[in-house]
């Protein structure tokens, strides 16, 4: 069992398999993003080494992120190897949906049936403005296919001031006739561009107030360690949730590690890398002592971690979603 400095159990890993992305979302990265060289990224063998080590210490859930995971060559083969690691009981994937539709049957067969789909607008023209790419039709195709194949789908919508707040209740409406969970996420300061963000203007309270004007919200019981505050609406098949990503109300129960595509480890989204697993593997050093040391130095919450970090130019693509 892995414990951090506050005696929180760590049993969940968010693993970025690539920093590359086929979109250029304004809240995530600059238009001209510079990506890491391929030889600096974790290989499949290194990923399996890392996850096997963590699984032996009690990690049971892995979420695959990016960048866009499906830009990594051989992703399905890698997922199959992860699926075969003893102790890994749950594999989930976060994707932007541009390339995903063709892989959905294989994902279901592998048991990677928890899919988070990043989608910040239901308007094709606005999609282009937010992502700087014309791929809306491909994302909607993926969404429809995920539902048709009965995968567990969550839509992640980043709420941005003066960008898409007028669509909040349009997203809520998606839950009426489909068993989908829509999660509204406070914007965070990781756009890689060094300018402001709207997390303060649209916090989770304001998002819920906007929804409650049109819908009756019934509180759901939140799962242990969840980052979202969840609700149902009478007569709707699906559910909604708000993620206080900037307000950081969930820090006290955080159970996760973040591993970047280059092997960098963050014990908090708002902190800096505390070690690099690829370097440890390449120099023949054991992983677990370094991971334990990092967890023993973990800050109590994201506010404390932020005080000791440099985040001005960080990109969510580099951090791992």
N, C-alpha and C positions, 0 to 999 in steps of 0.2 A: 504494500500500500504506500502510495506517495502522498506525503503531507507537506504543506507549505508552512511558513513561519507562523501563520494564524491557525494551524491545525486543520486547514481545509483539505479534504481529500481531492486529489487530482486524478481524474479517471477519463478525461476527454482531451483529445488533441485536434487542433485545427492545423492541417498540413497543406501548405501551398505547394503545388507541383510545378508551377511556372509563374513567372512574373509577367509574361506576355499576355496581351489582350487584343481582341479584334474590335473593341470599342474604345472610345476615348472620353468616358463620362466626365463631365466638368467637375463633379464633386470628388473625383477619384484621382485624376492625373492630368497633366498638361497635354496640349494637342500634340506636341512633339516629344513624346516620352522616350527616354533612353533606357533600354532594357539590359539586363545582365547578360554577360557572355555565357553561352551554353555550358562551357566547361567549368563554370563556377557553381552550377546548380547540382543539387543532389541527384545521383544516379538512382536507377531502380533498386540496385543492390544496397545502396546506402540507405534508401528509404526503408527497405525491409529490415535492415539491421537496426535502425532507429526504432521502428514501430514494434519489432519483436522485443527489444529491450524494454520499451515502455509497457507493452502488454504483460510481460513477466512481472512487472511491478504494479499491475492492477488497472492499467488503462484499457478500457473496453470499447470506447467509441472514438471513431475517426471521422472527421469531416474534411473532405477534399475540396480545396479552394484554389484560387489563383490570385492574380490574373484570371484567365479563362482556362479551366482545367483541360478542356477538349482541344486546346492547342498543343498539348504535350503529346508527342508521338507515342503510340503504344499505351495510352491511358488504360484501356480496358484490360490489357494484360497485367498492368500494374495493380489494378483494382482486384483482379483475380488472386494475385499473390497476397495482397493485403487480406482478402477474404479468408485465405488459408492460414493466417497467423493464429495460433492458439491464443484464445483470450479476447480477440477482437470480435465483438458481438454485433456491432452496429456500424455500418459504413454509410455516410451521407455525402451528398455532393451539392456544392453551390455553383451555379452556372448562369451565364447571361442568356443562354438559350439559342444563340445564333447558329451553333453547329450541333446542337444536342439531339435534335429529333431523330436522326438516323440511329442513334445509340440507345434509345429508350428500351427496346425489347431486351437488349443485352444487359443493360443496367438492372432491369427487373429480374432477369435470370440469375444475376450475380448476387441479388439480395440488396443491392444499393438502391433501395426504393424510397429513400427519404431525399427529396430533391427540393432545394431552395432555388427559386427562379428570380433573378434580379430584374425588376421591371418597374420603372419610375414614372411611366405615363402610359395612357391608353390611346394616345393621339399620335398618329404616324408622323405628322410634321414636327410635333414637339419632341418626339423620340430622336429625330435627327439633330435638333438643337442641343439636347442633353448629351447624347452619345457621340455626336459628330460623325455618325455613320447612318446609312439608310438600310437598316436591317430589321425593321419593325415586323414585317411579314414573317420572317424566319422565326422570330421569338414567339409570335402568336401561334405559329404552327407547332412549335415545341410545347407550348402551354396546352393546346388542344390535345396533342398526342399524349402528354403526361396524364391528363384526365382520362383519356380513352383507354390507356393501359392500366388505370387504377393505381398509379403510384401516389404516395403521400406527398402532396405538393404544398409548399409555402411560397407565397410571393413576397419578396422583400422590396418595399418602396421606401426610398430615402426621401423624406419630406423637406423640400427646399423653398425657402421664402421667395415669393414673386416668381416662382417657376412652375410648381405643380400642386400647390395647396388647394386649388380649385377642383382638383380631381380626387380628393380624399374620399368623398362619399361615392364617387364612381367606382373606386376600388372596393369599397365596402359592399357595393351591389353585386360584385362578382361572387360573393359568398352565399347569395340567395339560392341559386340553383345548382351549385357545384360544391363538393366537399373539399374546398380549398381553404387554407388559412392565409389571410392577408396580414402582413406585419409591417407596421409603419415605424420607420427608424429615424430617430433624431439625426440630423446631419452632424458630421464630425470634422475635426480640423486636419484631415489627411488628404488634401487634394494635390499635394506635390507642387503647389503653385505659390504658396506663401501668402495668399490673401484670405479674406474673411470667409465665414460660413454662417449659416442661419440657425444653428442649433439652439441659440438662446431665444430667438424670436419664435421658433416653433418647437417648444418642448412637448413632452408627452401629455402634459395637462391640457395644453391648447389643442392638441390633436384630438384628444378624447372629447373635449368640449365641442369641437366642430362636428364630430360624429354624432354626439348625443342630441344635437339640434334636430337631426333627421331620423335618428334610430334610437330605439330603446336598448340599452346595453345591460346585459346580465353577466355578472362576474363569474368566471370559471375558476376552478381550483388550479393554481399554477404548479407545474411539476417541479420537483426539487432541482435547484441549480439553474432554472430557466432564466433567460435574459429578458423574456417578454412578460407583460402584464396582459392577461388574456380574457376575452369576453365572447359571448355568443349573442345573437340577435334572434328573438322569437321568430320562427318560421323559416330561418335560414339554415341550409345544410352545413355551411362552413362556419368559420370563426374568424375573429380578428385579434390582433395583439399589437401593443405598442412596445417598442424597445427603447428605453431611456439611455441610448448609447453615449450621449453627452452628459446627461444628468447623473448617470452611473449609480443608479439606485440598487443595482444587483451585485455590486462588488463583494458584498459580505458573504455571498454564497458561491463565488466563482470557483469552478472546478476544472479549468482548462489551461493548457499550454498552447502557445502559437509557435509553429515552426515554419519559417520562410523557405522559399524554394532554394535558397543558397545555404540552408542549414542553420541560419540564425534563429535563436530562441528568444522569445519574449514571454515573460511571466505575466505581462499586462499589456493590453492594447496601447495604453498611453505611456508605456515605458520604452526604453531602448533595448536592443539586443543585449542579452546578458552572457551568451556564449555562442559558439558556432560548432554544431555537431559534425559538419563535413570536415572541418579542420581537425577535430578530435579523431575522427575515423582515419583520416589520411596520415596522422602522426602516431597511430596505434594506441591512443590513450583510451581508457575505459570511459564509457558514456555516463553510466549511472552516478558515479561520485560527483561529476560536474553538474548533472541535472539536480541532484539533491542539494548541492551547495547553492545553486541558483534559487531553488524553492525556499531554502532556509533564509535567503536574503530578500524574499518577495515582500513588497510593500502591502500595507493593509488594504488599500483601495487605489482606484485610478487617479484620484486627485493627488495623493502622495507620490505615486509613480510619476505623474506629469511634472511635479516640482523638480525632479531629478533627471528629466529627459529633454532632448532637443527635438522638437516636432515640427518646426516651422516649414520645412520643405519635404516632409515625409509624404509618400504616396500610398494610398490604400493597396494599390497593386503590389507594392514591395512588401507591405506588412502581411498580406495574405488574407484580405477580406474580413 
